């Protein structure tokens, strides 16, 4: 297949989808939030100006995972315009790389400057507890996906350097200032915020005892099946990224337990108040409020 033709098709998909979303927006949002498993109700916190089902956006993949509603909710959180994705799509649902990164590329096309990504994850660090929230400080990509980039700009400029130049530098994927602010919010709200490494796999199966042990030796603190493709695309475009994982179970290889998708959803929802506090604080910061 011609790579240029593939890139052109991807660009057209992004343009068409972004145009549909833009037509429904009443204000320009600079902040977006991707809501993972069990966290979809966070969209209820905003004053809604438009709700768009993924099926109504040209080319958008449709969520099939449990508790992923599959819609964009656009409005204001406090005084700040924000876009929230209620659910995401995963590789294990049968989608390709271009499909699962399309929503992020659309957010970039809409002018997003800050992206908050959330997910439900299994704890690999034995010091973690069910219901903890972990600030993603870095990740380990075991999805074996490296060719992730937004469409190249038509012209290079000081504000929009070429991807080749970006690739020549070491890029911090998760924004240090946002991470520091998230920790301050957690302290003010009197809950512990873990800070660690997220490891991503394609899924959909949960990990074996041997895999949990291997992941821990690799330096992982949590493991999940999402987030990395979105982060790589956003970071390559210069967007500030904050990542949060809710710990839905803690792996103990010597005392294995069975975990169902329903249990993951239920436990992730218990962490919602913590995630809500961080998201509200980060969005407020984007608007200039303390």
N, C-alpha and C positions, 0 to 999 in steps of 0.2 A: 504494500500500500504506500502511496506517495505521502511522506510526512508532511509536506506543505499542504496537501489537500486535506489531511486529517486536522491540521492546525486551523485551517480556514473554516472547516465545518464546525470545530469547537468554538471558534470565535463567533460564528453566526448564531450558534445556539445560545451563547452567552448574551449576545446583543438582543436577540428576540425575547429571551426570558426577562432580561433587565428592563426592557421597554414596557412589558406587561406590568411588572411590579411598580415601576416608576409612575405609570399612569394612575395607579391606585393610591399613591402616597400623597399625603397632605402637607408633609414637612420633610426636610432633608435630614436624615439620620446619619450621624457619624459613628454611632456605636451599634453593634449587633451582638446578639447572644444566641448561641446554639445550645438548645436544651436537650440534655441526654435523658436516658431512661430514668423514670420516676420524678423528673423535674419539670415536666410540661406545665404543671399548674402555676409555675412562676409567671407565665404569660398573663395570668389573671390579675396580676399586680398593676398592669399598665392601663392607662386610659386609651382604649382602642379607637383608632381612626380607620383602620382597614384590616380585614382578615382575608387572606388569599389561600385557598387550598392548593397544594402542590399540583394536583391534577389539572388545575386551571392555568398553570404557568407552562408555556410551550417548552417541551423538552425536559421538564423537571422530573427527576425520579420520584417515585411514590413510596413512602415508608410502609413497610410491612411488619416491622418489629413491634413487639408488644409494647403498648403504652406510648407509641410515637404517633401523634395525631396527624402529622403530615400537613402542616399549614404554616404560613407566615403570618405573624401578628404584628402589626405596625401601629405605633402610637407614641405615647409619652409616659415615661416613668418619672414622676415628679414633673419637672419642667423640661426634661430632656427628651428629644425625639430618639426613639430606639426601634430596632427591628428584632423580633425574636423568632427563631425557628423552633416550632414545636415538633421536635423529632428530626432525625437525620436518616440517611440511607447508608447501608454497609456493604462491603464487598460480599459478605456471606449471603446477602439477599439476591445475588446473581447479577449485580450491577458491575459495570466496568469502571475503571479509574476516572474516565472523563465524566461519567454520570455522577459519581459521588462527590466530585469536586466542583461540579457545576454550581450548586447553591453558593459556595464560597466565592467563586468567580463572579457570580451575579452581585453578591454583596460588595465586592470590590468595585464593580462597574457602577454601583450606586453611590460610591464615594465613602464607604466605610473606612474609618481610620483606627478604630479600636475593635477588636473581636474577643469576646469571652466565650470560650468553649468549655462545655461541661460534659461529664460522662459518669456512668456507673462502672465501677471496677472492682476486681477482686484484690484483696490485700495480700501481698507477698511478704511484706515486712511483718514479722511476728509481734512487733510492738504496737501495731495498729489495732484499732477496735472497730467493730461493726458500727456504722453510723458516723465515723470520722469523715472529715473532708480533707483532702490532700491538695495542696498547691503544687501544680506540676512545674518543677524546676528545670526538667530536661526530659527527653524521652529516648527510648530504644526502639528502633523501627525494625520489627520482624515481619512486616507485611511484604518486605522485599520490593518496595516501591520507591524508586529514586527519581524517576523522570517526572517530577511534579513541578509545574510552573504555570503562572498565568500567561495569557496571551501576550506576546511581545508588543511593546508600544510601537506605534508607527515611526516615531522619531525619538531619539535619545535627547535628553535635556538634563540640566543640573538637578531638576526636581524629579526626573523620571529616568534614572540611569538604566543602561541595558542590563539584561539578565546575565549576560556574560561577565560584566564587571561586578555584579552582585555575587556571582558564583565564585569569583576570584578572592573573595574575602570570607572570613569566618563570621557567620551571622548568628547572633543569639536569638533563638526562636521565641523564647518567652521573655516578655519585657520585665526588666529588673525593677523599674519604678512602680509598675502596676502590682508586682508581687509584694513589694514593700508596703504599698498602700493596703493590699488585701490583708496582710498580717496585722497592720494597725487596726483595721476594722474588726478583725477577730478578737483582738485584745480588748477593744472598747466594748464588744458585745459578750465578752467573758466566755469564749469557747476556744478550745485548742484548734489550731490549724496546722496540720502536718505539712511537711515540705519534702518532696521526694521525686523519684524518677518513675515515669509511666512507660510501660512496655506494651506495644501494640502487636496483636496477631490478627490474622484474617477471620478466625472463627469458622463456623458457629459453635463448635464444641468447646466446653469448658476444659481447663487444663488437667493433665494427669499429675499424679504425685511427683513423678520424675521431672516433669516440665516445671512445676512450681519450684522445685529445688534448684533446677538449672537457672531459672529466671532470677532467683534470689542471689545466686553466685555471680550472675552477670551484673548485679547492682540495681535490679528493679525493686520498687516498693509497691507498685500496683500494676495489674495487667488488665487490658481491655481489648476491644475489637473496633475501635474507632479513633477519631480525633486527629491522628497524625497526618492523614492526607489534607485535612482542612488547615492545619497549622502550617504545613510546608508551603502550601499555596499562598496563604495570607502573609507569612513571614517573607517570602520571596518578593512580595509586592511592597514590603516596607510597613505593613500594618502592625500595630502593637497588639500582642496576644497575651491574654491571661488564661491559663488552663486550670480547671478544677475537677478533681475526681471524688466521687462519693464512694466510700468503702462499703460494699454490700455484703462481703464475707471475708474472712481471713483464712488463708490457706495454712493448714497444719498437716504436712505430708505424713507425719506419724499417726495422725488421727483424722483421716479423710472424712469428708461429709458430702452429702448430695445436696446440690443447690439447683432450684428450678428458676425459670425465667420469672414466674410470678413472685417468688420470694425476693428476687433482685429488685423488681419494681417496688415492692412493698417497703423494703429496707431503704432503698434510695430515697423514697419519699420522706422518710424520717429525718433526713439531712437537709430537707428543703429550707427550714428556717435559717440555717447557717449560710447556705448558698444565697438565699434571698438577701441577707444582710450584706454580703460581699458584693453582689451584683448591684444592689441599690447604691452602695457606697462608691463603687467604681463608676457607675453611670453618673452619679452626682458630681464626682470629680471631673468627668468629661465636660460638665456644664459649668464648671468653675466653683461649685459649692464644696465646702470642706467635707 
